[in-house]
Amino acid sequence: MAKVEYGLQMYSLRDITGIDLKDALRRVAEMGYKYIEFAGFFGHKAEDVRKWLDEYGLVCSGTHTGGDALAEDKLMDTIAYHKTIGCENLIIPGMDWSTEEKLDENIALMNKVQPILAQNGIALGYHNHSGEFLPMPYGKVIEDEIIARTDVALQIDTWWAFNAGIDPVAYCEKYKDRIRVIHLKDGIAAKPEDRTWDRWGKGVEGRSVGSGEAPIDAIREWCLKNNVLMVVESEGLDPTGPEEVKRCIDHLRTLD
């Protein structure tokens, strides 16, 4: 069986990416990751980022890009940057859903920019945390609204789904036609009584993949069966980002 290729969300290395993004990419490649999902570029030109990716044999599988970069006066620059680095997935990593008015504004923004991105070969996606699965004070469940009112891709963060009390494998299977890439992540979840829109992060502890409570093996098998890219994200910086993400891929290699 061919070796499984994994991606890494560079937020996992936020202790070093802002200092030296090029060296962070080098270290990721040496660990054995193939795909890169960026969480910011720290002022670097797209041409330089593309050069570093090519130098280290890496592929940009996606970016986490905030909604502000999709505003009318910034959208074409955002598209040009993604094209230069060879990125076909622009993923919004969260939005302000605090009011129903904000919900409507966010949905409208996604529906406005998605066809423009698609015309340029870029898929728009949304990345969940736990709160999107839990009822808001105004009665809406954000993930349900996104699914019903947009056609954007769903980047399921399987850990945050699990933390919200969702079976991540069953959820991915239900919405597999809208999933291009998932986040593979692990940790210790919040207590059931804290699964509310305003408390879902209480007591949560991030861990390297394979050392927490998430059903990593089952998620991995689902992704392999459905040809869905797995992007590792690990948030603990324990004791550093590089050391933690190295443990992640070392564990995953034991499953090959």
C-alpha positions as protocol buffer text, in pm:
chain_id: "A"
residue {
  index: 1
  type: MET
  ca { x: 0 y: 0 z: 0 }
}
residue {
  index: 2
  type: ALA
  ca { x: 129 y: 346 z: -90 }
}
residue {
  index: 3
  type: LYS
  ca { x: 227 y: 577 z: 191 }
}
residue {
  index: 4
  type: VAL
  ca { x: -56 y: 805 z: 299 }
}
residue {
  index: 5
  type: GLU
  ca { x: 23 y: 1174 z: 247 }
}
residue {
  index: 6
  type: TYR
  ca { x: -86 y: 1419 z: 516 }
}
residue {
  index: 7
  type: GLY
  ca { x: -121 y: 1794 z: 535 }
}
residue {
  index: 8
  type: LEU
  ca { x: -43 y: 2031 z: 820 }
}
residue {
  index: 9
  type: GLN
  ca { x: -229 y: 2344 z: 925 }
}
residue {
  index: 10
  type: MET
  ca { x: 50 y: 2588 z: 996 }
}
residue {
  index: 11
  type: TYR
  ca { x: -135 y: 2736 z: 1295 }
}
residue {
  index: 12
  type: SER
  ca { x: 10 y: 2431 z: 1471 }
}
residue {
  index: 13
  type: LEU
  ca { x: 352 y: 2600 z: 1439 }
}
residue {
  index: 14
  type: ARG
  ca { x: 245 y: 2950 z: 1534 }
}
residue {
  index: 15
  type: ASP
  ca { x: 539 y: 2967 z: 1774 }
}
residue {
  index: 16
  type: ILE
  ca { x: 781 y: 2975 z: 1478 }
}
residue {
  index: 17
  type: THR
  ca { x: 596 y: 3071 z: 1158 }
}
residue {
  index: 18
  type: GLY
  ca { x: 597 y: 3442 z: 1233 }
}
residue {
  index: 19
  type: ILE
  ca { x: 970 y: 3429 z: 1301 }
}
residue {
  index: 20
  type: ASP
  ca { x: 1082 y: 3233 z: 995 }
}
residue {
  index: 21
  type: LEU
  ca { x: 810 y: 3095 z: 768 }
}
residue {
  index: 22
  type: LYS
  ca { x: 1059 y: 2952 z: 520 }
}
residue {
  index: 23
  type: ASP
  ca { x: 1240 y: 2752 z: 786 }
}
residue {
  index: 24
  type: ALA
  ca { x: 907 y: 2633 z: 928 }
}
residue {
  index: 25
  type: LEU
  ca { x: 818 y: 2495 z: 585 }
}
residue {
  index: 26
  type: ARG
  ca { x: 1155 y: 2323 z: 562 }
}
residue {
  index: 27
  type: ARG
  ca { x: 1106 y: 2155 z: 898 }
}
residue {
  index: 28
  type: VAL
  ca { x: 754 y: 2042 z: 806 }
}
residue {
  index: 29
  type: ALA
  ca { x: 881 y: 1884 z: 485 }
}
residue {
  index: 30
  type: GLU
  ca { x: 1158 y: 1704 z: 671 }
}
residue {
  index: 31
  type: MET
  ca { x: 901 y: 1555 z: 910 }
}
residue {
  index: 32
  type: GLY
  ca { x: 721 y: 1400 z: 614 }
}
residue {
  index: 33
  type: TYR
  ca { x: 418 y: 1623 z: 564 }
}
residue {
  index: 34
  type: LYS
  ca { x: 330 y: 1683 z: 199 }
}
residue {
  index: 35
  type: TYR
  ca { x: 50 y: 1941 z: 204 }
}
residue {
  index: 36
  type: ILE
  ca { x: 44 y: 2283 z: 364 }
}
residue {
  index: 37
  type: GLU
  ca { x: -259 y: 2475 z: 486 }
}
residue {
  index: 38
  type: PHE
  ca { x: -152 y: 2828 z: 565 }
}
residue {
  index: 39
  type: ALA
  ca { x: -275 y: 3042 z: 853 }
}
residue {
  index: 40
  type: GLY
  ca { x: -131 y: 3372 z: 737 }
}
residue {
  index: 41
  type: PHE
  ca { x: 175 y: 3472 z: 533 }
}
residue {
  index: 42
  type: PHE
  ca { x: 337 y: 3725 z: 767 }
}
residue {
  index: 43
  type: GLY
  ca { x: 395 y: 3983 z: 496 }
}
residue {
  index: 44
  type: HIS
  ca { x: 575 y: 3750 z: 255 }
}
residue {
  index: 45
  type: LYS
  ca { x: 520 y: 3788 z: -117 }
}
residue {
  index: 46
  type: ALA
  ca { x: 325 y: 3513 z: -291 }
}
residue {
  index: 47
  type: GLU
  ca { x: 615 y: 3453 z: -530 }
}
residue {
  index: 48
  type: ASP
  ca { x: 849 y: 3383 z: -238 }
}
residue {
  index: 49
  type: VAL
  ca { x: 603 y: 3148 z: -69 }
}
residue {
  index: 50
  type: ARG
  ca { x: 557 y: 2955 z: -394 }
}
residue {
  index: 51
  type: LYS
  ca { x: 935 y: 2932 z: -435 }
}
residue {
  index: 52
  type: TRP
  ca { x: 973 y: 2785 z: -86 }
}
residue {
  index: 53
  type: LEU
  ca { x: 694 y: 2533 z: -144 }
}
residue {
  index: 54
  type: ASP
  ca { x: 859 y: 2417 z: -464 }
}
residue {
  index: 55
  type: GLU
  ca { x: 1203 y: 2405 z: -303 }
}
residue {
  index: 56
  type: TYR
  ca { x: 1083 y: 2170 z: -29 }
}
residue {
  index: 57
  type: GLY
  ca { x: 849 y: 1960 z: -243 }
}
residue {
  index: 58
  type: LEU
  ca { x: 536 y: 2088 z: -69 }
}
residue {
  index: 59
  type: VAL
  ca { x: 189 y: 2161 z: -205 }
}
residue {
  index: 60
  type: CYS
  ca { x: -47 y: 2425 z: -72 }
}
residue {
  index: 61
  type: SER
  ca { x: -374 y: 2240 z: -14 }
}
residue {
  index: 62
  type: GLY
  ca { x: -554 y: 2539 z: 133 }
}
residue {
  index: 63
  type: THR
  ca { x: -547 y: 2855 z: 336 }
}
residue {
  index: 64
  type: HIS
  ca { x: -738 y: 2976 z: 636 }
}
residue {
  index: 65
  type: THR
  ca { x: -840 y: 3321 z: 521 }
}
residue {
  index: 66
  type: GLY
  ca { x: -1066 y: 3556 z: 716 }
}
residue {
  index: 67
  type: GLY
  ca { x: -1377 y: 3711 z: 572 }
}
residue {
  index: 68
  type: ASP
  ca { x: -1215 y: 4055 z: 569 }
}
residue {
  index: 69
  type: ALA
  ca { x: -988 y: 3937 z: 284 }
}
residue {
  index: 70
  type: LEU
  ca { x: -1301 y: 3866 z: 81 }
}
residue {
  index: 71
  type: ALA
  ca { x: -1427 y: 4223 z: 93 }
}
residue {
  index: 72
  type: GLU
  ca { x: -1486 y: 4380 z: -246 }
}
residue {
  index: 73
  type: ASP
  ca { x: -1173 y: 4596 z: -233 }
}
residue {
  index: 74
  type: LYS
  ca { x: -949 y: 4302 z: -139 }
}
residue {
  index: 75
  type: LEU
  ca { x: -1098 y: 4003 z: -316 }
}
residue {
  index: 76
  type: MET
  ca { x: -901 y: 4017 z: -640 }
}
residue {
  index: 77
  type: ASP
  ca { x: -571 y: 4054 z: -453 }
}
residue {
  index: 78
  type: THR
  ca { x: -668 y: 3753 z: -242 }
}
residue {
  index: 79
  type: ILE
  ca { x: -745 y: 3553 z: -555 }
}
residue {
  index: 80
  type: ALA
  ca { x: -415 y: 3655 z: -719 }
}
residue {
  index: 81
  type: TYR
  ca { x: -218 y: 3546 z: -412 }
}
residue {
  index: 82
  type: HIS
  ca { x: -390 y: 3205 z: -406 }
}
residue {
  index: 83
  type: LYS
  ca { x: -328 y: 3153 z: -776 }
}
residue {
  index: 84
  type: THR
  ca { x: 39 y: 3232 z: -740 }
}
residue {
  index: 85
  type: ILE
  ca { x: 94 y: 2981 z: -460 }
}
residue {
  index: 86
  type: GLY
  ca { x: -115 y: 2718 z: -641 }
}
residue {
  index: 87
  type: CYS
  ca { x: -393 y: 2706 z: -385 }
}
residue {
  index: 88
  type: GLU
  ca { x: -737 y: 2577 z: -485 }
}
residue {
  index: 89
  type: ASN
  ca { x: -908 y: 2587 z: -143 }
}
residue {
  index: 90
  type: LEU
  ca { x: -981 y: 2906 z: 46 }
}
residue {
  index: 91
  type: ILE
  ca { x: -1130 y: 2821 z: 383 }
}
residue {
  index: 92
  type: ILE
  ca { x: -1288 y: 3068 z: 620 }
}
residue {
  index: 93
  type: PRO
  ca { x: -1170 y: 2964 z: 969 }
}
residue {
  index: 94
  type: GLY
  ca { x: -1459 y: 3112 z: 1164 }
}
residue {
  index: 95
  type: MET
  ca { x: -1680 y: 3420 z: 1169 }
}
residue {
  index: 96
  type: ASP
  ca { x: -1875 y: 3636 z: 1412 }
}
residue {
  index: 97
  type: TRP
  ca { x: -2209 y: 3458 z: 1450 }
}
residue {
  index: 98
  type: SER
  ca { x: -2319 y: 3644 z: 1764 }
}
residue {
  index: 99
  type: THR
  ca { x: -2642 y: 3783 z: 1622 }
}
residue {
  index: 100
  type: GLU
  ca { x: -2891 y: 3681 z: 1357 }
}
residue {
  index: 101
  type: GLU
  ca { x: -2794 y: 3992 z: 1164 }
}
residue {
  index: 102
  type: LYS
  ca { x: -2431 y: 3875 z: 1161 }
}
residue {
  index: 103
  type: LEU
  ca { x: -2547 y: 3534 z: 1045 }
}
residue {
  index: 104
  type: ASP
  ca { x: -2731 y: 3685 z: 751 }
}
residue {
  index: 105
  type: GLU
  ca { x: -2434 y: 3908 z: 662 }
}
residue {
  index: 106
  type: ASN
  ca { x: -2190 y: 3616 z: 669 }
}
residue {
  index: 107
  type: ILE
  ca { x: -2414 y: 3394 z: 457 }
}
residue {
  index: 108
  type: ALA
  ca { x: -2458 y: 3676 z: 207 }
}
residue {
  index: 109
  type: LEU
  ca { x: -2081 y: 3727 z: 184 }
}
residue {
  index: 110
  type: MET
  ca { x: -2019 y: 3358 z: 118 }
}
residue {
  index: 111
  type: ASN
  ca { x: -2285 y: 3346 z: -151 }
}
residue {
  index: 112
  type: LYS
  ca { x: -2148 y: 3660 z: -315 }
}
residue {
  index: 113
  type: VAL
  ca { x: -1783 y: 3558 z: -335 }
}
residue {
  index: 114
  type: GLN
  ca { x: -1816 y: 3183 z: -394 }
}
residue {
  index: 115
  type: PRO
  ca { x: -1895 y: 3206 z: -768 }
}
residue {
  index: 116
  type: ILE
  ca { x: -1618 y: 3462 z: -821 }
}
residue {
  index: 117
  type: LEU
  ca { x: -1367 y: 3232 z: -651 }
}
residue {
  index: 118
  type: ALA
  ca { x: -1498 y: 2935 z: -849 }
}
residue {
  index: 119
  type: GLN
  ca { x: -1449 y: 3123 z: -1176 }
}
residue {
  index: 120
  type: ASN
  ca { x: -1084 y: 3152 z: -1073 }
}
residue {
  index: 121
  type: GLY
  ca { x: -1042 y: 2785 z: -986 }
}
residue {
  index: 122
  type: ILE
  ca { x: -1069 y: 2830 z: -610 }
}
residue {
  index: 123
  type: ALA
  ca { x: -1322 y: 2650 z: -391 }
}
residue {
  index: 124
  type: LEU
  ca { x: -1465 y: 2836 z: -92 }
}
residue {
  index: 125
  type: GLY
  ca { x: -1496 y: 2639 z: 230 }
}
residue {
  index: 126
  type: TYR
  ca { x: -1586 y: 2693 z: 594 }
}
residue {
  index: 127
  type: HIS
  ca { x: -1403 y: 2547 z: 895 }
}
residue {
  index: 128
  type: ASN
  ca { x: -1608 y: 2473 z: 1205 }
}
residue {
  index: 129
  type: HIS
  ca { x: -1530 y: 2493 z: 1571 }
}
residue {
  index: 130
  type: SER
  ca { x: -1766 y: 2339 z: 1827 }
}
residue {
  index: 131
  type: GLY
  ca { x: -1993 y: 2640 z: 1852 }
}
residue {
  index: 132
  type: GLU
  ca { x: -2127 y: 2599 z: 1499 }
}
residue {
  index: 133
  type: PHE
  ca { x: -2298 y: 2274 z: 1604 }
}
residue {
  index: 134
  type: LEU
  ca { x: -2468 y: 2421 z: 1912 }
}
residue {
  index: 135
  type: PRO
  ca { x: -2783 y: 2637 z: 1924 }
}
residue {
  index: 136
  type: MET
  ca { x: -2720 y: 3009 z: 1941 }
}
residue {
  index: 137
  type: PRO
  ca { x: -2924 y: 3232 z: 2177 }
}
residue {
  index: 138
  type: TYR
  ca { x: -3137 y: 3337 z: 1879 }
}
residue {
  index: 139
  type: GLY
  ca { x: -3226 y: 2973 z: 1809 }
}
residue {
  index: 140
  type: LYS
  ca { x: -3016 y: 2896 z: 1501 }
}
residue {
  index: 141
  type: VAL
  ca { x: -2749 y: 2626 z: 1461 }
}
residue {
  index: 142
  type: ILE
  ca { x: -2478 y: 2781 z: 1245 }
}
residue {
  index: 143
  type: GLU
  ca { x: -2359 y: 2466 z: 1068 }
}
residue {
  index: 144
  type: ASP
  ca { x: -2717 y: 2384 z: 971 }
}
residue {
  index: 145
  type: GLU
  ca { x: -2762 y: 2736 z: 833 }
}
residue {
  index: 146
  type: ILE
  ca { x: -2441 y: 2713 z: 627 }
}
residue {
  index: 147
  type: ILE
  ca { x: -2548 y: 2379 z: 485 }
}
residue {
  index: 148
  type: ALA
  ca { x: -2899 y: 2494 z: 402 }
}
residue {
  index: 149
  type: ARG
  ca { x: -2823 y: 2843 z: 272 }
}
residue {
  index: 150
  type: THR
  ca { x: -2491 y: 2807 z: 88 }
}
residue {
  index: 151
  type: ASP
  ca { x: -2306 y: 2562 z: -133 }
}
residue {
  index: 152
  type: VAL
  ca { x: -1965 y: 2615 z: 26 }
}
residue {
  index: 153
  type: ALA
  ca { x: -1743 y: 2318 z: 101 }
}
residue {
  index: 154
  type: LEU
  ca { x: -1736 y: 2196 z: 461 }
}
residue {
  index: 155
  type: GLN
  ca { x: -1393 y: 2158 z: 614 }
}
residue {
  index: 156
  type: ILE
  ca { x: -1497 y: 1945 z: 907 }
}
residue {
  index: 157
  type: ASP
  ca { x: -1268 y: 1992 z: 1202 }
}
residue {
  index: 158
  type: THR
  ca { x: -1333 y: 1645 z: 1337 }
}
residue {
  index: 159
  type: TRP
  ca { x: -1202 y: 1728 z: 1684 }
}
residue {
  index: 160
  type: TRP
  ca { x: -1427 y: 2029 z: 1734 }
}
residue {
  index: 161
  type: ALA
  ca { x: -1721 y: 1827 z: 1603 }
}
residue {
  index: 162
  type: PHE
  ca { x: -1637 y: 1552 z: 1852 }
}
residue {
  index: 163
  type: ASN
  ca { x: -1605 y: 1809 z: 2130 }
}
residue {
  index: 164
  type: ALA
  ca { x: -1959 y: 1929 z: 2050 }
}
residue {
  index: 165
  type: GLY
  ca { x: -2095 y: 1576 z: 2095 }
}
residue {
  index: 166
  type: ILE
  ca { x: -2109 y: 1499 z: 1723 }
}
residue {
  index: 167
  type: ASP
  ca { x: -1996 y: 1163 z: 1582 }
}
residue {
  index: 168
  type: PRO
  ca { x: -1741 y: 1296 z: 1331 }
}
residue {
  index: 169
  type: VAL
  ca { x: -1742 y: 987 z: 1109 }
}
residue {
  index: 170
  type: ALA
  ca { x: -2121 y: 976 z: 1080 }
}
residue {
  index: 171
  type: TYR
  ca { x: -2131 y: 1351 z: 1016 }
}
residue {
  index: 172
  type: CYS
  ca { x: -1868 y: 1330 z: 744 }
}
residue {
  index: 173
  type: GLU
  ca { x: -2053 y: 1043 z: 582 }
}
residue {
  index: 174
  type: LYS
  ca { x: -2378 y: 1237 z: 584 }
}
residue {
  index: 175
  type: TYR
  ca { x: -2223 y: 1540 z: 413 }
}
residue {
  index: 176
  type: LYS
  ca { x: -1945 y: 1371 z: 218 }
}
residue {
  index: 177
  type: ASP
  ca { x: -2049 y: 1534 z: -110 }
}
residue {
  index: 178
  type: ARG
  ca { x: -1949 y: 1872 z: 37 }
}
residue {
  index: 179
  type: ILE
  ca { x: -1621 y: 1768 z: 196 }
}
residue {
  index: 180
  type: ARG
  ca { x: -1285 y: 1817 z: 20 }
}
residue {
  index: 181
  type: VAL
  ca { x: -1054 y: 1816 z: 323 }
}
residue {
  index: 182
  type: ILE
  ca { x: -1089 y: 1758 z: 697 }
}
residue {
  index: 183
  type: HIS
  ca { x: -888 y: 1848 z: 1004 }
}
residue {
  index: 184
  type: LEU
  ca { x: -743 y: 1558 z: 1197 }
}
residue {
  index: 185
  type: LYS
  ca { x: -699 y: 1668 z: 1556 }
}
residue {
  index: 186
  type: ASP
  ca { x: -706 y: 1520 z: 1905 }
}
residue {
  index: 187
  type: GLY
  ca { x: -749 y: 1621 z: 2267 }
}
residue {
  index: 188
  type: ILE
  ca { x: -955 y: 1594 z: 2583 }
}
residue {
  index: 189
  type: ALA
  ca { x: -1311 y: 1712 z: 2533 }
}
residue {
  index: 190
  type: ALA
  ca { x: -1534 y: 1943 z: 2732 }
}
residue {
  index: 191
  type: LYS
  ca { x: -1781 y: 1785 z: 2973 }
}
residue {
  index: 192
  type: PRO
  ca { x: -2130 y: 1725 z: 2828 }
}
residue {
  index: 193
  type: GLU
  ca { x: -2278 y: 1998 z: 3048 }
}
residue {
  index: 194
  type: ASP
  ca { x: -2043 y: 2249 z: 2884 }
}
residue {
  index: 195
  type: ARG
  ca { x: -2160 y: 2177 z: 2529 }
}
residue {
  index: 196
  type: THR
  ca { x: -2329 y: 2513 z: 2488 }
}
residue {
  index: 197
  type: TRP
  ca { x: -2265 y: 2801 z: 2249 }
}
residue {
  index: 198
  type: ASP
  ca { x: -2073 y: 2998 z: 2513 }
}
residue {
  index: 199
  type: ARG
  ca { x: -1897 y: 2721 z: 2712 }
}
residue {
  index: 200
  type: TRP
  ca { x: -1778 y: 2464 z: 2459 }
}
residue {
  index: 201
  type: GLY
  ca { x: -1410 y: 2548 z: 2510 }
}
residue {
  index: 202
  type: LYS
  ca { x: -1416 y: 2508 z: 2888 }
}
residue {
  index: 203
  type: GLY
  ca { x: -1178 y: 2239 z: 3006 }
}
residue {
  index: 204
  type: VAL
  ca { x: -1072 y: 2142 z: 2654 }
}
residue {
  index: 205
  type: GLU
  ca { x: -713 y: 2024 z: 2625 }
}
residue {
  index: 206
  type: GLY
  ca { x: -536 y: 1994 z: 2290 }
}
residue {
  index: 207
  type: ARG
  ca { x: -321 y: 1686 z: 2241 }
}
residue {
  index: 208
  type: SER
  ca { x: -110 y: 1543 z: 1963 }
}
residue {
  index: 209
  type: VAL
  ca { x: -290 y: 1306 z: 1727 }
}
residue {
  index: 210
  type: GLY
  ca { x: -336 y: 965 z: 1885 }
}
residue {
  index: 211
  type: SER
  ca { x: -300 y: 1078 z: 2246 }
}
residue {
  index: 212
  type: GLY
  ca { x: -650 y: 1207 z: 2315 }
}
residue {
  index: 213
  type: GLU
  ca { x: -1013 y: 1095 z: 2301 }
}
residue {
  index: 214
  type: ALA
  ca { x: -1105 y: 1151 z: 1935 }
}
residue {
  index: 215
  type: PRO
  ca { x: -1172 y: 844 z: 1715 }
}
residue {
  index: 216
  type: ILE
  ca { x: -862 y: 906 z: 1504 }
}
residue {
  index: 217
  type: ASP
  ca { x: -841 y: 559 z: 1350 }
}
residue {
  index: 218
  type: ALA
  ca { x: -1205 y: 561 z: 1237 }
}
residue {
  index: 219
  type: ILE
  ca { x: -1177 y: 913 z: 1092 }
}
residue {
  index: 220
  type: ARG
  ca { x: -861 y: 816 z: 907 }
}
residue {
  index: 221
  type: GLU
  ca { x: -1025 y: 507 z: 760 }
}
residue {
  index: 222
  type: TRP
  ca { x: -1323 y: 712 z: 643 }
}
residue {
  index: 223
  type: CYS
  ca { x: -1094 y: 963 z: 474 }
}
residue {
  index: 224
  type: LEU
  ca { x: -898 y: 689 z: 297 }
}
residue {
  index: 225
  type: LYS
  ca { x: -1218 y: 524 z: 180 }
}
residue {
  index: 226
  type: ASN
  ca { x: -1356 y: 852 z: 46 }
}
residue {
  index: 227
  type: ASN
  ca { x: -1031 y: 1001 z: -87 }
}
residue {
  index: 228
  type: VAL
  ca { x: -1051 y: 1301 z: 145 }
}
residue {
  index: 229
  type: LEU
  ca { x: -731 y: 1484 z: 237 }
}
residue {
  index: 230
  type: MET
  ca { x: -639 y: 1480 z: 606 }
}
residue {
  index: 231
  type: VAL
  ca { x: -480 y: 1798 z: 738 }
}
residue {
  index: 232
  type: VAL
  ca { x: -333 y: 1764 z: 1085 }
}
residue {
  index: 233
  type: GLU
  ca { x: -389 y: 2048 z: 1328 }
}
residue {
  index: 234
  type: SER
  ca { x: -246 y: 2030 z: 1676 }
}
residue {
  index: 235
  type: GLU
  ca { x: -285 y: 2323 z: 1911 }
}
residue {
  index: 236
  type: GLY
  ca { x: -93 y: 2241 z: 2227 }
}
residue {
  index: 237
  type: LEU
  ca { x: 260 y: 2363 z: 2141 }
}
residue {
  index: 238
  type: ASP
  ca { x: 381 y: 2087 z: 2375 }
}
residue {
  index: 239
  type: PRO
  ca { x: 658 y: 2167 z: 2445 }
}
residue {
  index: 240
  type: THR
  ca { x: 693 y: 2337 z: 2106 }
}
residue {
  index: 241
  type: GLY
  ca { x: 489 y: 2333 z: 1787 }
}
residue {
  index: 242
  type: PRO
  ca { x: 747 y: 2136 z: 1587 }
}
residue {
  index: 243
  type: GLU
  ca { x: 781 y: 1870 z: 1855 }
}
residue {
  index: 244
  type: GLU
  ca { x: 406 y: 1829 z: 1884 }
}
residue {
  index: 245
  type: VAL
  ca { x: 338 y: 1797 z: 1511 }
}
residue {
  index: 246
  type: LYS
  ca { x: 630 y: 1554 z: 1479 }
}
residue {
  index: 247
  type: ARG
  ca { x: 456 y: 1330 z: 1734 }
}
residue {
  index: 248
  type: CYS
  ca { x: 139 y: 1356 z: 1525 }
}
residue {
  index: 249
  type: ILE
  ca { x: 291 y: 1230 z: 1202 }
}
residue {
  index: 250
  type: ASP
  ca { x: 501 y: 970 z: 1382 }
}
residue {
  index: 251
  type: HIS
  ca { x: 180 y: 825 z: 1526 }
}
residue {
  index: 252
  type: LEU
  ca { x: 4 y: 833 z: 1189 }
}
residue {
  index: 253
  type: ARG
  ca { x: 295 y: 649 z: 1027 }
}
residue {
  index: 254
  type: THR
  ca { x: 238 y: 361 z: 1268 }
}
residue {
  index: 255
  type: LEU
  ca { x: -107 y: 320 z: 1106 }
}
residue {
  index: 256
  type: ASP
  ca { x: 22 y: 293 z: 748 }
}
